[in-house]
Amino acid sequence: MNPDLPETTLRRTRALQSLMVTLLALAACQDFTAPPSIASSAGSPAASETKFWEANSSVAWNTTARELITAAPPGRAASAVAQVRVLAYLSVAQYNAVVRAEDTKAGGVHASPAAAAAAASLVVLKTLNVLIGTGVNFPSAGAMLDAKLAAQRNAAVADGKGEEFAMGEAVGRAVGAEVVTYASTDNANKTPPPYNEPGPGKWTGTNSVRGLYGARTFALTSGSQFRPVAPPAITSQEFKDALAETRAEATRDSKDNQDLAVLWATRGGAYLNGVATDLIVAHHRNERDAARILALANMAAFDVTNACFDAKFAYYLIRPTQYDPTFTTRVGLPNHPSYPSGHSCQTASYATVLADAFPEKEARDYLAQLFKDASRSRMVAGLHYLFDCTVGEERGRNVANWVLRTAPIGHGEILLD
């Protein structure tokens, strides 16, 4: 155990390790796989150490995408919104490529789904970052991605599967190009938010981050489909109580609160995508299942980011420290309105899709705790009221369940229309 870790992290790691002992005991008695996010937290190999031949193509290329996102030079790191946008298109391309490859054969040779997922990923990652300006490009990325695909191709050839790989690669490149074309017309960051009428209780910032407001959604009929009711009036006792609770948590001399606020400040789509791939690897899901889970989880995060900002701009609720400047935030104040919490929306959407895919009690309990931690981190940081977080969690669940409800059944591709 590293004694230099924050006490909060040490306590959580000890608890996770204790839980792992219990889960391993269960595994000895029945066919059970421990939630890999728990395993990773307790010291198992990181997702970045998983090679494509040890898991599957979709997992490996999602790992590469996360590495590109997190390795960007200072000042060029992808925003939370850009992360969700790239990962959604990447995973949709992977899933559609896998499904199409499974339906492709010629002369008795079947296209490789793994090759299709890899080639689709290559096209999306080499093209999409430039196209949508995420800031995660750097000069060596293209060469690195080409080398990664070449290594996968060489492994297939060495295994006597070169023809299958070539056929799958052609399928994947075609699907990747389709998805990039689709992404180029998604209208992200092009719809101006409505006017913020000044007044008591209204957000006081300017030039708000737009999130995915006005972007074309994957499953929702519109960003307002699950718009919540208005937040409590600033004259109400509910609002006063919520403000007092945020102030108390944000000003309490608590290392736990400080650690939690800092831990989650930079966690977004890339982190949650890693939780998904951890689960997939630990549960040994096949290529199509892995691609489908990632696609639905990232689509839900994309759509809920749209819905979240629709609500933010519908109500323009003032941030706690803007309303009451007698206290300050523990981390940087995001430049957009308070209601609802974007962290809560995104984390709950991922957790809902993943809980559907991994219904074991231990996995579901871990995922539920994940979005509770995300929500609490924003309140103790002084960034949000509790009702911002609870409403955000509800939006995340609603949107994710809609994505699951409308997802292709059987062997169908995700329609891009």
Secondary structure as a PSIPRED ss2 file (coil, helix, strand):
# PSIPRED VFORMAT (PSIPRED V4.0)

   1 M C   1.000  0.000  0.000
   2 N C   1.000  0.000  0.000
   3 P C   1.000  0.000  0.000
   4 D C   1.000  0.000  0.000
   5 L C   1.000  0.000  0.000
   6 P C   1.000  0.000  0.000
   7 E H   0.000  1.000  0.000
   8 T H   0.000  1.000  0.000
   9 T H   0.000  1.000  0.000
  10 L H   0.000  1.000  0.000
  11 R H   0.000  1.000  0.000
  12 R H   0.000  1.000  0.000
  13 T H   0.000  1.000  0.000
  14 R H   0.000  1.000  0.000
  15 A H   0.000  1.000  0.000
  16 L H   0.000  1.000  0.000
  17 Q H   0.000  1.000  0.000
  18 S H   0.000  1.000  0.000
  19 L H   0.000  1.000  0.000
  20 M H   0.000  1.000  0.000
  21 V H   0.000  1.000  0.000
  22 T H   0.000  1.000  0.000
  23 L H   0.000  1.000  0.000
  24 L H   0.000  1.000  0.000
  25 A H   0.000  1.000  0.000
  26 L H   0.000  1.000  0.000
  27 A H   0.000  1.000  0.000
  28 A H   0.000  1.000  0.000
  29 C H   0.000  1.000  0.000
  30 Q C   1.000  0.000  0.000
  31 D C   1.000  0.000  0.000
  32 F C   1.000  0.000  0.000
  33 T C   1.000  0.000  0.000
  34 A C   1.000  0.000  0.000
  35 P C   1.000  0.000  0.000
  36 P H   0.000  1.000  0.000
  37 S H   0.000  1.000  0.000
  38 I H   0.000  1.000  0.000
  39 A H   0.000  1.000  0.000
  40 S H   0.000  1.000  0.000
  41 S H   0.000  1.000  0.000
  42 A C   1.000  0.000  0.000
  43 G C   1.000  0.000  0.000
  44 S C   1.000  0.000  0.000
  45 P C   1.000  0.000  0.000
  46 A C   1.000  0.000  0.000
  47 A H   0.000  1.000  0.000
  48 S H   0.000  1.000  0.000
  49 E H   0.000  1.000  0.000
  50 T C   1.000  0.000  0.000
  51 K C   1.000  0.000  0.000
  52 F C   1.000  0.000  0.000
  53 W C   1.000  0.000  0.000
  54 E C   1.000  0.000  0.000
  55 A C   1.000  0.000  0.000
  56 N C   1.000  0.000  0.000
  57 S H   0.000  1.000  0.000
  58 S H   0.000  1.000  0.000
  59 V H   0.000  1.000  0.000
  60 A H   0.000  1.000  0.000
  61 W H   0.000  1.000  0.000
  62 N H   0.000  1.000  0.000
  63 T H   0.000  1.000  0.000
  64 T H   0.000  1.000  0.000
  65 A H   0.000  1.000  0.000
  66 R H   0.000  1.000  0.000
  67 E H   0.000  1.000  0.000
  68 L H   0.000  1.000  0.000
  69 I H   0.000  1.000  0.000
  70 T H   0.000  1.000  0.000
  71 A C   1.000  0.000  0.000
  72 A C   1.000  0.000  0.000
  73 P C   1.000  0.000  0.000
  74 P C   1.000  0.000  0.000
  75 G C   1.000  0.000  0.000
  76 R C   1.000  0.000  0.000
  77 A C   1.000  0.000  0.000
  78 A C   1.000  0.000  0.000
  79 S C   1.000  0.000  0.000
  80 A H   0.000  1.000  0.000
  81 V H   0.000  1.000  0.000
  82 A H   0.000  1.000  0.000
  83 Q H   0.000  1.000  0.000
  84 V H   0.000  1.000  0.000
  85 R H   0.000  1.000  0.000
  86 V H   0.000  1.000  0.000
  87 L H   0.000  1.000  0.000
  88 A H   0.000  1.000  0.000
  89 Y H   0.000  1.000  0.000
  90 L H   0.000  1.000  0.000
  91 S H   0.000  1.000  0.000
  92 V H   0.000  1.000  0.000
  93 A H   0.000  1.000  0.000
  94 Q H   0.000  1.000  0.000
  95 Y H   0.000  1.000  0.000
  96 N H   0.000  1.000  0.000
  97 A H   0.000  1.000  0.000
  98 V H   0.000  1.000  0.000
  99 V H   0.000  1.000  0.000
 100 R H   0.000  1.000  0.000
 101 A H   0.000  1.000  0.000
 102 E H   0.000  1.000  0.000
 103 D C   1.000  0.000  0.000
 104 T C   1.000  0.000  0.000
 105 K E   0.000  0.000  1.000
 106 A E   0.000  0.000  1.000
 107 G C   1.000  0.000  0.000
 108 G C   1.000  0.000  0.000
 109 V E   0.000  0.000  1.000
 110 H E   0.000  0.000  1.000
 111 A C   1.000  0.000  0.000
 112 S C   1.000  0.000  0.000
 113 P H   0.000  1.000  0.000
 114 A H   0.000  1.000  0.000
 115 A H   0.000  1.000  0.000
 116 A H   0.000  1.000  0.000
 117 A H   0.000  1.000  0.000
 118 A H   0.000  1.000  0.000
 119 A H   0.000  1.000  0.000
 120 A H   0.000  1.000  0.000
 121 S H   0.000  1.000  0.000
 122 L H   0.000  1.000  0.000
 123 V H   0.000  1.000  0.000
 124 V H   0.000  1.000  0.000
 125 L H   0.000  1.000  0.000
 126 K H   0.000  1.000  0.000
 127 T H   0.000  1.000  0.000
 128 L H   0.000  1.000  0.000
 129 N H   0.000  1.000  0.000
 130 V H   0.000  1.000  0.000
 131 L H   0.000  1.000  0.000
 132 I H   0.000  1.000  0.000
 133 G C   1.000  0.000  0.000
 134 T C   1.000  0.000  0.000
 135 G C   1.000  0.000  0.000
 136 V C   1.000  0.000  0.000
 137 N C   1.000  0.000  0.000
 138 F C   1.000  0.000  0.000
 139 P C   1.000  0.000  0.000
 140 S C   1.000  0.000  0.000
 141 A H   0.000  1.000  0.000
 142 G H   0.000  1.000  0.000
 143 A H   0.000  1.000  0.000
 144 M H   0.000  1.000  0.000
 145 L H   0.000  1.000  0.000
 146 D H   0.000  1.000  0.000
 147 A H   0.000  1.000  0.000
 148 K H   0.000  1.000  0.000
 149 L H   0.000  1.000  0.000
 150 A H   0.000  1.000  0.000
 151 A H   0.000  1.000  0.000
 152 Q H   0.000  1.000  0.000
 153 R H   0.000  1.000  0.000
 154 N H   0.000  1.000  0.000
 155 A H   0.000  1.000  0.000
 156 A H   0.000  1.000  0.000
 157 V H   0.000  1.000  0.000
 158 A H   0.000  1.000  0.000
 159 D C   1.000  0.000  0.000
 160 G C   1.000  0.000  0.000
 161 K C   1.000  0.000  0.000
 162 G H   0.000  1.000  0.000
 163 E H   0.000  1.000  0.000
 164 E H   0.000  1.000  0.000
 165 F H   0.000  1.000  0.000
 166 A H   0.000  1.000  0.000
 167 M H   0.000  1.000  0.000
 168 G H   0.000  1.000  0.000
 169 E H   0.000  1.000  0.000
 170 A H   0.000  1.000  0.000
 171 V H   0.000  1.000  0.000
 172 G H   0.000  1.000  0.000
 173 R H   0.000  1.000  0.000
 174 A H   0.000  1.000  0.000
 175 V H   0.000  1.000  0.000
 176 G H   0.000  1.000  0.000
 177 A H   0.000  1.000  0.000
 178 E H   0.000  1.000  0.000
 179 V H   0.000  1.000  0.000
 180 V H   0.000  1.000  0.000
 181 T H   0.000  1.000  0.000
 182 Y H   0.000  1.000  0.000
 183 A H   0.000  1.000  0.000
 184 S C   1.000  0.000  0.000
 185 T C   1.000  0.000  0.000
 186 D C   1.000  0.000  0.000
 187 N C   1.000  0.000  0.000
 188 A C   1.000  0.000  0.000
 189 N C   1.000  0.000  0.000
 190 K C   1.000  0.000  0.000
 191 T C   1.000  0.000  0.000
 192 P C   1.000  0.000  0.000
 193 P C   1.000  0.000  0.000
 194 P C   1.000  0.000  0.000
 195 Y C   1.000  0.000  0.000
 196 N C   1.000  0.000  0.000
 197 E C   1.000  0.000  0.000
 198 P C   1.000  0.000  0.000
 199 G C   1.000  0.000  0.000
 200 P C   1.000  0.000  0.000
 201 G C   1.000  0.000  0.000
 202 K E   0.000  0.000  1.000
 203 W C   1.000  0.000  0.000
 204 T C   1.000  0.000  0.000
 205 G C   1.000  0.000  0.000
 206 T C   1.000  0.000  0.000
 207 N C   1.000  0.000  0.000
 208 S C   1.000  0.000  0.000
 209 V C   1.000  0.000  0.000
 210 R C   1.000  0.000  0.000
 211 G C   1.000  0.000  0.000
 212 L C   1.000  0.000  0.000
 213 Y C   1.000  0.000  0.000
 214 G C   1.000  0.000  0.000
 215 A C   1.000  0.000  0.000
 216 R C   1.000  0.000  0.000
 217 T C   1.000  0.000  0.000
 218 F C   1.000  0.000  0.000
 219 A C   1.000  0.000  0.000
 220 L C   1.000  0.000  0.000
 221 T C   1.000  0.000  0.000
 222 S C   1.000  0.000  0.000
 223 G C   1.000  0.000  0.000
 224 S C   1.000  0.000  0.000
 225 Q C   1.000  0.000  0.000
 226 F C   1.000  0.000  0.000
 227 R C   1.000  0.000  0.000
 228 P C   1.000  0.000  0.000
 229 V C   1.000  0.000  0.000
 230 A C   1.000  0.000  0.000
 231 P C   1.000  0.000  0.000
 232 P C   1.000  0.000  0.000
 233 A C   1.000  0.000  0.000
 234 I C   1.000  0.000  0.000
 235 T C   1.000  0.000  0.000
 236 S C   1.000  0.000  0.000
 237 Q H   0.000  1.000  0.000
 238 E H   0.000  1.000  0.000
 239 F H   0.000  1.000  0.000
 240 K H   0.000  1.000  0.000
 241 D H   0.000  1.000  0.000
 242 A H   0.000  1.000  0.000
 243 L H   0.000  1.000  0.000
 244 A H   0.000  1.000  0.000
 245 E H   0.000  1.000  0.000
 246 T H   0.000  1.000  0.000
 247 R H   0.000  1.000  0.000
 248 A H   0.000  1.000  0.000
 249 E H   0.000  1.000  0.000
 250 A H   0.000  1.000  0.000
 251 T H   0.000  1.000  0.000
 252 R C   1.000  0.000  0.000
 253 D C   1.000  0.000  0.000
 254 S C   1.000  0.000  0.000
 255 K H   0.000  1.000  0.000
 256 D H   0.000  1.000  0.000
 257 N H   0.000  1.000  0.000
 258 Q H   0.000  1.000  0.000
 259 D H   0.000  1.000  0.000
 260 L H   0.000  1.000  0.000
 261 A H   0.000  1.000  0.000
 262 V H   0.000  1.000  0.000
 263 L H   0.000  1.000  0.000
 264 W H   0.000  1.000  0.000
 265 A H   0.000  1.000  0.000
 266 T C   1.000  0.000  0.000
 267 R C   1.000  0.000  0.000
 268 G C   1.000  0.000  0.000
 269 G H   0.000  1.000  0.000
 270 A H   0.000  1.000  0.000
 271 Y H   0.000  1.000  0.000
 272 L H   0.000  1.000  0.000
 273 N H   0.000  1.000  0.000
 274 G H   0.000  1.000  0.000
 275 V H   0.000  1.000  0.000
 276 A H   0.000  1.000  0.000
 277 T H   0.000  1.000  0.000
 278 D H   0.000  1.000  0.000
 279 L H   0.000  1.000  0.000
 280 I H   0.000  1.000  0.000
 281 V H   0.000  1.000  0.000
 282 A H   0.000  1.000  0.000
 283 H C   1.000  0.000  0.000
 284 H C   1.000  0.000  0.000
 285 R C   1.000  0.000  0.000
 286 N C   1.000  0.000  0.000
 287 E H   0.000  1.000  0.000
 288 R H   0.000  1.000  0.000
 289 D H   0.000  1.000  0.000
 290 A H   0.000  1.000  0.000
 291 A H   0.000  1.000  0.000
 292 R H   0.000  1.000  0.000
 293 I H   0.000  1.000  0.000
 294 L H   0.000  1.000  0.000
 295 A H   0.000  1.000  0.000
 296 L H   0.000  1.000  0.000
 297 A H   0.000  1.000  0.000
 298 N H   0.000  1.000  0.000
 299 M H   0.000  1.000  0.000
 300 A H   0.000  1.000  0.000
 301 A H   0.000  1.000  0.000
 302 F H   0.000  1.000  0.000
 303 D H   0.000  1.000  0.000
 304 V H   0.000  1.000  0.000
 305 T H   0.000  1.000  0.000
 306 N H   0.000  1.000  0.000
 307 A H   0.000  1.000  0.000
 308 C H   0.000  1.000  0.000
 309 F H   0.000  1.000  0.000
 310 D H   0.000  1.000  0.000
 311 A H   0.000  1.000  0.000
 312 K H   0.000  1.000  0.000
 313 F H   0.000  1.000  0.000
 314 A H   0.000  1.000  0.000
 315 Y H   0.000  1.000  0.000
 316 Y C   1.000  0.000  0.000
 317 L E   0.000  0.000  1.000
 318 I C   1.000  0.000  0.000
 319 R C   1.000  0.000  0.000
 320 P H   0.000  1.000  0.000
 321 T H   0.000  1.000  0.000
 322 Q H   0.000  1.000  0.000
 323 Y H   0.000  1.000  0.000
 324 D C   1.000  0.000  0.000
 325 P C   1.000  0.000  0.000
 326 T C   1.000  0.000  0.000
 327 F C   1.000  0.000  0.000
 328 T C   1.000  0.000  0.000
 329 T C   1.000  0.000  0.000
 330 R C   1.000  0.000  0.000
 331 V C   1.000  0.000  0.000
 332 G C   1.000  0.000  0.000
 333 L C   1.000  0.000  0.000
 334 P C   1.000  0.000  0.000
 335 N C   1.000  0.000  0.000
 336 H C   1.000  0.000  0.000
 337 P C   1.000  0.000  0.000
 338 S C   1.000  0.000  0.000
 339 Y C   1.000  0.000  0.000
 340 P C   1.000  0.000  0.000
 341 S C   1.000  0.000  0.000
 342 G H   0.000  1.000  0.000
 343 H H   0.000  1.000  0.000
 344 S H   0.000  1.000  0.000
 345 C H   0.000  1.000  0.000
 346 Q H   0.000  1.000  0.000
 347 T H   0.000  1.000  0.000
 348 A H   0.000  1.000  0.000
 349 S H   0.000  1.000  0.000
 350 Y H   0.000  1.000  0.000
 351 A H   0.000  1.000  0.000
 352 T H   0.000  1.000  0.000
 353 V H   0.000  1.000  0.000
 354 L H   0.000  1.000  0.000
 355 A H   0.000  1.000  0.000
 356 D H   0.000  1.000  0.000
 357 A H   0.000  1.000  0.000
 358 F C   1.000  0.000  0.000
 359 P C   1.000  0.000  0.000
 360 E C   1.000  0.000  0.000
 361 K H   0.000  1.000  0.000
 362 E H   0.000  1.000  0.000
 363 A H   0.000  1.000  0.000
 364 R H   0.000  1.000  0.000
 365 D H   0.000  1.000  0.000
 366 Y H   0.000  1.000  0.000
 367 L H   0.000  1.000  0.000
 368 A H   0.000  1.000  0.000
 369 Q H   0.000  1.000  0.000
 370 L H   0.000  1.000  0.000
 371 F H   0.000  1.000  0.000
 372 K H   0.000  1.000  0.000
 373 D H   0.000  1.000  0.000
 374 A H   0.000  1.000  0.000
 375 S H   0.000  1.000  0.000
 376 R H   0.000  1.000  0.000
 377 S H   0.000  1.000  0.000
 378 R H   0.000  1.000  0.000
 379 M H   0.000  1.000  0.000
 380 V H   0.000  1.000  0.000
 381 A C   1.000  0.000  0.000
 382 G C   1.000  0.000  0.000
 383 L C   1.000  0.000  0.000
 384 H C   1.000  0.000  0.000
 385 Y C   1.000  0.000  0.000
 386 L H   0.000  1.000  0.000
 387 F H   0.000  1.000  0.000
 388 D H   0.000  1.000  0.000
 389 C H   0.000  1.000  0.000
 390 T H   0.000  1.000  0.000
 391 V H   0.000  1.000  0.000
 392 G H   0.000  1.000  0.000
 393 E H   0.000  1.000  0.000
 394 E H   0.000  1.000  0.000
 395 R H   0.000  1.000  0.000
 396 G H   0.000  1.000  0.000
 397 R H   0.000  1.000  0.000
 398 N H   0.000  1.000  0.000
 399 V H   0.000  1.000  0.000
 400 A H   0.000  1.000  0.000
 401 N H   0.000  1.000  0.000
 402 W H   0.000  1.000  0.000
 403 V H   0.000  1.000  0.000
 404 L H   0.000  1.000  0.000
 405 R H   0.000  1.000  0.000
 406 T H   0.000  1.000  0.000
 407 A C   1.000  0.000  0.000
 408 P C   1.000  0.000  0.000
 409 I C   1.000  0.000  0.000
 410 G C   1.000  0.000  0.000
 411 H C   1.000  0.000  0.000
 412 G C   1.000  0.000  0.000
 413 E C   1.000  0.000  0.000
 414 I C   1.000  0.000  0.000
 415 L C   1.000  0.000  0.000
 416 L C   1.000  0.000  0.000
 417 D C   1.000  0.000  0.000
